[in-house]
Amino acid sequence: MLYKILCSAAVSAVLAAPALAQSPPIAWTPGANADGDSLIVEMNKAFRSSNKGRLAQLLPQARGHALEPWAAYWELKARLGEASPQEVQGFLSRYAGSYQEDRLRNDWLLLLGQRRDWAGFAAEYPNYRMNDDREVRCYALLIEHLKNPAIDARLSDEVRKNWYAQRDADDGCNAAAERLVGSQNLTPLDVWQKARLAMEANRPRAASNAVAIVAPEALGMVTELNSSPIKFLAGKYLAVRTVRKEIITLALVKLAVSDSEGAAFQLDGKWSLQLTAEERNWLWGLIGKQTASRMGTVPAGDALAYYARVTKDTDLTDDMLAWKARAALRAGTLPSWQLVLQAINAMSEEGRKDPTWTYWKARALLATSPPDIATAAITPQGPATTTAIAPQRAEALALLQSIASVRGFYEQLALEELGLKISVPPRPAPLTAEEKEAARGNPSLMRAAYAIQSGLRSEGVREWNYATNLHRKGGMNERDLLAAAQLACDRQIWDRCINTSERTSSVADFEQRFPMPFREAVVSRSRTIGLDPAYVYGLIRQESRFIMDARSGVGASGLMQVMPATARWTANKIGLSSFTPDQINDRDTNITIGTAYLKLALDDLNGSMPMAAAAYNAGPGRPRTWRNGPVLDAAIWAENIPFAETRDYVKKVVSNTTNYAALLTGQPQSLKSRLGKVGPRDAATPEPYKDLP
């Protein structure tokens, strides 16, 4: 009864309250209302623990606080399944124009879709601004199809793309796919390919949901093969009908993820002739991918041998083709450039446009291009020779020019391939007083900054990103982005400063994108132990975005994201006898231990910046293994790192380092000079730190 009374009071308050725009001016300074700030934090805890009664009890006290929209959102979101449409509309009206309004609208649309309330969904969807939820979009496409069930390739392609991108099982895209299969807008093969992708990603529920669309009678076999694919395959001998072929394919997909050699043996010896060409190609592509991702333990040639069994590269996913290209790059002392080209050319248009594959396609074209054509000619000045650039070389140069910039790893490498260095670009025109004031007058930015500085970082980051990227279609214009970034810089919210400034495309403010907080401490400590300060800054920028109290999901802490065990080992190694675990978030202690560990890793790995960065992210044992094999350009080695997170991390750290070096020295820089080569350790050279954690 108490809960009903409290909820009733909260609902009445929402429906009767005046519009947010009519509220008195808000104080945007955290700490000015300490009791109110504590109340908001308590409400956040109640929301996380689904304490509906406590939220209803506290909400009236949050009125007028800077974070009131969050408090009201938490209270209504916690009981959204029980709320009436009138309550929802009351909230949307009161907080019109805010992130919380559109966030609740997103949640409400999902609920309407699950309830199959198509009329309610269709009425509210046009007001939805964020448009970044794939499941909501699938519901909208489903309604569009229900209104006009004719064959529609555009709609089908969009549903397929969203559905395939959803790693976990969802109702919206699955429902849309089921309807489109029924109307023959999607094919059974589209559904089986979704099931394969889900099985590969170890998402059995998503795989089962897909199979239920085209073969509900086979769900028992899906459960069986997911439990033990090798046992399942051992008990099966024939695959004559389409469903049985696809179920066997799913079992081989499941097996290939954990045992690529075993899957190859099964496919070659028992199932190959019974499956379709498309199924065989998919499986050989997956087996090739799994093998290619074992750099340092399996030669690239083994993976390429599996890929050679594929009869049609366009049957493969972009991910499979990417690993074919990676294997071809590390195929020996020199890359197998023709195979690199073959893999990239088979990718989708979207895949080929990725700077990674734009760069490597250009390199492959240059490596295989015939020489330029020299032609003798007679001119009024006498005999002369003209040179015509070979078409293949011209194509390669155009590709490099299309991505060349200081923006990222491959963009910087493209600059150097064109004979240029990495320099600090000119600063944009200074922000005007009006532009700065407009940023300070943006309630979403100010509320986001308030939340972050009050300890509600995840909420603040989401609202900040909404303000810069989603509040209006296409996001803020470039001047507004620079002003928003500067607002974050001035408040030392470095991650928002960096990420917001990085969204500009026509200009680049390096002082925003590559800030150097704690400069004296970082530079002094780095130089004392023989580290390049630019490398340290490049790593911190990637590790924590200069968030002092950053803590990763695995327990790493502080500016340099040091693990507790690593901190203890390093402190002992450098003689920091007074170190205690609670000191790890102290700025200077964190820098001292983080830089010391980085220097030890660098010394252990022959001074290789890419390998030391990989060790910092994934532990030293992995790059010690990954370096085995032929001597490679470090760019090829980095692209072949098996873990996507570490691969991205290494490339960003060395790219950041190059830009920081340009800032610190004022001189043009080379990324290539920082990359060097990667190859096996000289057996005659002892390992400096065998116990490096």
Solvent accessible surface area in square Angstrom, and as a share of the most:
residue,aa,sasa,rsa
1,M,171,0.76
2,L,121,0.60
3,Y,76,0.29
4,K,141,0.60
5,I,100,0.51
6,L,36,0.18
7,C,16,0.10
8,S,66,0.42
9,A,55,0.43
10,A,0,0.00
11,V,26,0.15
12,S,62,0.40
13,A,30,0.24
14,V,9,0.05
15,L,90,0.45
16,A,86,0.67
17,A,27,0.21
18,P,82,0.52
19,A,40,0.31
20,L,32,0.16
21,A,102,0.79
22,Q,136,0.60
23,S,34,0.22
24,P,100,0.63
25,P,138,0.87
26,I,48,0.24
27,A,69,0.54
28,W,52,0.18
29,T,87,0.51
30,P,36,0.23
31,G,50,0.49
32,A,75,0.58
33,N,71,0.36
34,A,64,0.49
35,D,122,0.63
36,G,10,0.10
37,D,22,0.11
38,S,72,0.46
39,L,21,0.11
40,I,1,0.01
41,V,48,0.28
42,E,65,0.29
43,M,0,0.00
44,N,8,0.04
45,K,133,0.56
46,A,7,0.05
47,F,55,0.23
48,R,153,0.56
49,S,79,0.51
50,S,82,0.53
51,N,69,0.35
52,K,64,0.27
53,G,21,0.20
54,R,80,0.29
55,L,0,0.00
56,A,2,0.02
57,Q,83,0.37
58,L,6,0.03
59,L,0,0.00
60,P,63,0.40
61,Q,117,0.52
62,A,0,0.00
63,R,68,0.25
64,G,53,0.51
65,H,12,0.05
66,A,4,0.03
67,L,1,0.00
68,E,5,0.02
69,P,1,0.01
70,W,0,0.00
71,A,0,0.00
72,A,1,0.01
73,Y,11,0.04
74,W,2,0.01
75,E,3,0.01
76,L,3,0.02
77,K,72,0.31
78,A,25,0.19
79,R,14,0.05
80,L,10,0.05
81,G,49,0.47
82,E,111,0.50
83,A,8,0.06
84,S,37,0.24
85,P,76,0.48
86,Q,122,0.54
87,E,23,0.10
88,V,0,0.00
89,Q,81,0.36
90,G,15,0.14
91,F,0,0.00
92,L,8,0.04
93,S,76,0.49
94,R,15,0.06
95,Y,0,0.00
96,A,68,0.53
97,G,36,0.34
98,S,4,0.03
99,Y,6,0.02
100,Q,0,0.00
101,E,8,0.04
102,D,0,0.00
103,R,50,0.18
104,L,0,0.00
105,R,10,0.04
106,N,1,0.01
107,D,13,0.07
108,W,9,0.03
109,L,0,0.00
110,L,33,0.17
111,L,35,0.17
112,L,8,0.04
113,G,0,0.00
114,Q,93,0.41
115,R,115,0.42
116,R,106,0.39
117,D,58,0.30
118,W,60,0.21
119,A,82,0.63
120,G,23,0.22
121,F,1,0.00
122,A,34,0.26
123,A,75,0.58
124,E,13,0.06
125,Y,45,0.17
126,P,103,0.65
127,N,76,0.39
128,Y,10,0.04
129,R,64,0.23
130,M,7,0.03
131,N,94,0.48
132,D,86,0.45
133,D,33,0.17
134,R,112,0.41
135,E,25,0.11
136,V,0,0.00
137,R,71,0.26
138,C,0,0.00
139,Y,0,0.00
140,A,11,0.09
141,L,0,0.00
142,L,9,0.04
143,I,13,0.07
144,E,67,0.30
145,H,2,0.01
146,L,61,0.30
147,K,152,0.64
148,N,97,0.50
149,P,81,0.51
150,A,58,0.45
151,I,121,0.61
152,D,43,0.22
153,A,72,0.56
154,R,123,0.45
155,L,3,0.01
156,S,4,0.02
157,D,75,0.39
158,E,48,0.22
159,V,0,0.00
160,R,60,0.22
161,K,128,0.54
162,N,20,0.10
163,W,4,0.01
164,Y,57,0.22
165,A,43,0.34
166,Q,34,0.15
167,R,139,0.51
168,D,87,0.45
169,A,21,0.17
170,D,22,0.12
171,D,51,0.26
172,G,0,0.00
173,C,0,0.00
174,N,24,0.12
175,A,15,0.12
176,A,0,0.00
177,A,0,0.00
178,E,95,0.42
179,R,126,0.46
180,L,2,0.01
181,V,26,0.15
182,G,66,0.64
183,S,33,0.21
184,Q,148,0.66
185,N,16,0.08
186,L,2,0.01
187,T,70,0.41
188,P,75,0.47
189,L,73,0.36
190,D,17,0.09
191,V,0,0.00
192,W,6,0.02
193,Q,33,0.15
194,K,9,0.04
195,A,0,0.00
196,R,1,0.00
197,L,47,0.24
198,A,5,0.04
199,M,2,0.01
200,E,32,0.14
201,A,29,0.23
202,N,95,0.49
203,R,68,0.25
204,P,49,0.31
205,R,164,0.60
206,A,4,0.03
207,A,0,0.00
208,S,29,0.19
209,N,42,0.22
210,A,0,0.00
211,V,0,0.00
212,A,40,0.31
213,I,28,0.14
214,V,38,0.22
215,A,0,0.00
216,P,81,0.51
217,E,131,0.59
218,A,0,0.00
219,L,60,0.30
220,G,55,0.53
221,M,43,0.19
222,V,1,0.01
223,T,95,0.55
224,E,84,0.38
225,L,0,0.00
226,N,39,0.20
227,S,94,0.61
228,S,34,0.22
229,P,18,0.11
230,I,88,0.45
231,K,157,0.67
232,F,2,0.01
233,L,0,0.00
234,A,60,0.46
235,G,48,0.46
236,K,35,0.15
237,Y,152,0.58
238,L,119,0.59
239,A,2,0.01
240,V,109,0.63
241,R,197,0.72
242,T,90,0.52
243,V,41,0.23
244,R,78,0.29
245,K,38,0.16
246,E,6,0.03
247,I,0,0.00
248,I,0,0.00
249,T,0,0.00
250,L,0,0.00
251,A,0,0.00
252,L,1,0.00
253,V,0,0.00
254,K,41,0.17
255,L,10,0.05
256,A,0,0.00
257,V,59,0.34
258,S,96,0.62
259,D,59,0.31
260,S,5,0.03
261,E,82,0.37
262,G,17,0.17
263,A,0,0.00
264,A,8,0.06
265,F,157,0.65
266,Q,26,0.11
267,L,1,0.00
268,D,77,0.40
269,G,67,0.64
270,K,63,0.27
271,W,0,0.00
272,S,17,0.11
273,L,173,0.86
274,Q,43,0.19
275,L,7,0.03
276,T,62,0.36
277,A,51,0.40
278,E,31,0.14
279,E,5,0.02
280,R,68,0.25
281,N,3,0.02
282,W,7,0.03
283,L,0,0.00
284,W,6,0.02
285,G,0,0.00
286,L,0,0.00
287,I,1,0.00
288,G,0,0.00
289,K,28,0.12
290,Q,35,0.16
291,T,3,0.01
292,A,0,0.00
293,S,26,0.17
294,R,88,0.32
295,M,5,0.02
296,G,18,0.17
297,T,92,0.54
298,V,17,0.10
299,P,88,0.56
300,A,5,0.04
301,G,39,0.38
302,D,67,0.35
303,A,0,0.00
304,L,24,0.12
305,A,59,0.46
306,Y,44,0.17
307,Y,4,0.02
308,A,82,0.63
309,R,104,0.38
310,V,16,0.09
311,T,117,0.68
312,K,116,0.49
313,D,25,0.13
314,T,87,0.50
315,D,28,0.15
316,L,13,0.06
317,T,32,0.18
318,D,51,0.27
319,D,67,0.35
320,M,2,0.01
321,L,1,0.00
322,A,8,0.06
323,W,11,0.04
324,K,7,0.03
325,A,0,0.00
326,R,18,0.07
327,A,0,0.00
328,A,0,0.00
329,L,0,0.00
330,R,12,0.04
331,A,42,0.33
332,G,20,0.20
333,T,115,0.67
334,L,141,0.70
335,P,20,0.13
336,S,35,0.23
337,W,36,0.12
338,Q,121,0.54
339,L,54,0.27
340,V,0,0.00
341,L,18,0.09
342,Q,90,0.40
343,A,0,0.00
344,I,1,0.00
345,N,77,0.39
346,A,18,0.14
347,M,6,0.03
348,S,54,0.35
349,E,105,0.47
350,E,119,0.54
351,G,12,0.12
352,R,85,0.31
353,K,137,0.58
354,D,59,0.31
355,P,48,0.30
356,T,17,0.10
357,W,15,0.05
358,T,9,0.05
359,Y,1,0.00
360,W,0,0.00
361,K,33,0.14
362,A,0,0.00
363,R,49,0.18
364,A,0,0.00
365,L,12,0.06
366,L,48,0.24
367,A,55,0.42
368,T,41,0.24
369,S,26,0.17
370,P,75,0.47
371,P,113,0.71
372,D,51,0.26
373,I,101,0.51
374,A,71,0.55
375,T,71,0.41
376,A,91,0.70
377,A,37,0.29
378,I,145,0.74
379,T,46,0.27
380,P,134,0.85
381,Q,164,0.73
382,G,19,0.19
383,P,119,0.75
384,A,41,0.32
385,T,93,0.54
386,T,77,0.45
387,T,89,0.52
388,A,54,0.42
389,I,92,0.46
390,A,1,0.01
391,P,109,0.68
392,Q,48,0.21
393,R,89,0.33
394,A,44,0.34
395,E,78,0.35
396,A,0,0.00
397,L,38,0.19
398,A,58,0.45
399,L,44,0.22
400,L,0,0.00
401,Q,117,0.52
402,S,81,0.52
403,I,23,0.12
404,A,26,0.21
405,S,39,0.25
406,V,24,0.14
407,R,107,0.39
408,G,15,0.15
409,F,13,0.06
410,Y,8,0.03
411,E,25,0.11
412,Q,0,0.00
413,L,2,0.01
414,A,0,0.00
415,L,19,0.10
416,E,24,0.11
417,E,49,0.22
418,L,48,0.24
419,G,68,0.65
420,L,98,0.49
421,K,111,0.47
422,I,0,0.00
423,S,49,0.32
424,V,58,0.33
425,P,31,0.19
426,P,120,0.75
427,R,129,0.47
428,P,20,0.12
429,A,70,0.54
430,P,118,0.74
431,L,33,0.16
432,T,64,0.37
433,A,75,0.58
434,E,131,0.59
435,E,38,0.17
436,K,81,0.34
437,E,95,0.43
438,A,64,0.49
439,A,8,0.06
440,R,111,0.41
441,G,53,0.51
442,N,38,0.19
443,P,74,0.46
444,S,8,0.05
445,L,1,0.00
446,M,10,0.04
447,R,5,0.02
448,A,0,0.00
449,A,0,0.00
450,Y,4,0.02
451,A,0,0.00
452,I,14,0.07
453,Q,78,0.35
454,S,31,0.20
455,G,62,0.60
456,L,11,0.05
457,R,75,0.27
458,S,57,0.37
459,E,4,0.02
460,G,0,0.00
461,V,28,0.16
462,R,97,0.36
463,E,0,0.00
464,W,1,0.00
465,N,50,0.25
466,Y,1,0.00
467,A,7,0.06
468,T,2,0.01
469,N,38,0.20
470,L,46,0.23
471,H,74,0.33
472,R,114,0.42
473,K,206,0.87
474,G,71,0.68
475,G,9,0.09
476,M,25,0.11
477,N,82,0.42
478,E,45,0.20
479,R,71,0.26
480,D,42,0.22
481,L,7,0.03
482,L,5,0.02
483,A,4,0.03
484,A,0,0.00
485,A,0,0.00
486,Q,43,0.19
487,L,15,0.08
488,A,0,0.00
489,C,15,0.09
490,D,100,0.52
491,R,68,0.25
492,Q,125,0.56
493,I,6,0.03
494,W,42,0.15
495,D,6,0.03
496,R,16,0.06
497,C,0,0.00
498,I,0,0.00
499,N,52,0.27
500,T,3,0.02
501,S,0,0.00
502,E,59,0.26
503,R,109,0.40
504,T,0,0.00
505,S,89,0.58
506,S,94,0.61
507,V,52,0.30
508,A,14,0.11
509,D,6,0.03
510,F,4,0.02
511,E,101,0.45
512,Q,4,0.02
513,R,8,0.03
514,F,11,0.05
515,P,8,0.05
516,M,41,0.18
517,P,14,0.09
518,F,49,0.20
519,R,120,0.44
520,E,151,0.68
521,A,22,0.17
522,V,1,0.00
523,V,18,0.11
524,S,64,0.41
525,R,59,0.22
526,S,0,0.00
527,R,159,0.58
528,T,102,0.59
529,I,42,0.21
530,G,57,0.55
531,L,6,0.03
532,D,49,0.25
533,P,11,0.07
534,A,1,0.01
535,Y,1,0.00
536,V,0,0.00
537,Y,0,0.00
538,G,0,0.00
539,L,0,0.00
540,I,1,0.00
541,R,8,0.03
542,Q,43,0.19
543,E,40,0.18
544,S,8,0.05
545,R,47,0.17
546,F,4,0.02
547,I,29,0.15
548,M,73,0.33
549,D,105,0.54
550,A,17,0.13
551,R,163,0.59
552,S,41,0.27
553,G,90,0.86
554,V,115,0.66
555,G,12,0.12
556,A,8,0.06
557,S,2,0.01
558,G,1,0.01
559,L,2,0.01
560,M,0,0.00
561,Q,18,0.08
562,V,5,0.03
563,M,73,0.32
564,P,56,0.35
565,A,58,0.45
566,T,22,0.13
567,A,1,0.01
568,R,124,0.45
569,W,48,0.17
570,T,0,0.00
571,A,3,0.02
572,N,123,0.63
573,K,87,0.37
574,I,64,0.32
575,G,59,0.57
576,L,57,0.28
577,S,115,0.74
578,S,86,0.55
579,F,27,0.11
580,T,62,0.36
581,P,81,0.51
582,D,120,0.62
583,Q,63,0.28
584,I,19,0.10
585,N,72,0.37
586,D,73,0.38
587,R,81,0.30
588,D,72,0.37
589,T,23,0.13
590,N,1,0.01
591,I,2,0.01
592,T,29,0.17
593,I,0,0.00
594,G,0,0.00
595,T,0,0.00
596,A,6,0.04
597,Y,11,0.04
598,L,0,0.00
599,K,46,0.20
600,L,18,0.09
601,A,0,0.00
602,L,22,0.11
603,D,61,0.31
604,D,0,0.00
605,L,0,0.00
606,N,91,0.47
607,G,46,0.44
608,S,15,0.10
609,M,30,0.13
610,P,0,0.00
611,M,3,0.01
612,A,0,0.00
613,A,0,0.00
614,A,0,0.00
615,A,1,0.01
616,Y,28,0.11
617,N,43,0.22
618,A,15,0.12
619,G,24,0.23
620,P,7,0.04
621,G,41,0.40
622,R,111,0.40
623,P,0,0.00
624,R,52,0.19
625,T,48,0.28
626,W,15,0.05
627,R,15,0.05
628,N,72,0.37
629,G,38,0.37
630,P,53,0.33
631,V,82,0.47
632,L,11,0.06
633,D,49,0.25
634,A,1,0.01
635,A,8,0.06
636,I,6,0.03
637,W,2,0.01
638,A,0,0.00
639,E,1,0.00
640,N,0,0.00
641,I,0,0.00
642,P,27,0.17
643,F,88,0.37
644,A,66,0.51
645,E,126,0.56
646,T,3,0.02
647,R,28,0.10
648,D,60,0.31
649,Y,11,0.04
650,V,0,0.00
651,K,25,0.11
652,K,91,0.38
653,V,0,0.00
654,V,0,0.00
655,S,6,0.04
656,N,8,0.04
657,T,0,0.00
658,T,0,0.00
659,N,1,0.01
660,Y,0,0.00
661,A,4,0.03
662,A,1,0.01
663,L,40,0.20
664,L,37,0.18
665,T,78,0.46
666,G,58,0.56
667,Q,111,0.49
668,P,75,0.47
669,Q,24,0.10
670,S,16,0.10
671,L,0,0.00
672,K,80,0.34
673,S,87,0.56
674,R,43,0.16
675,L,11,0.05
676,G,42,0.40
677,K,131,0.56
678,V,2,0.01
679,G,11,0.11
680,P,66,0.41
681,R,49,0.18
682,D,89,0.46
683,A,108,0.84
684,A,92,0.71
685,T,58,0.34
686,P,109,0.69
687,E,63,0.28
688,P,66,0.41
689,Y,49,0.19
690,K,154,0.65
691,D,86,0.45
692,L,8,0.04
693,P,57,0.36
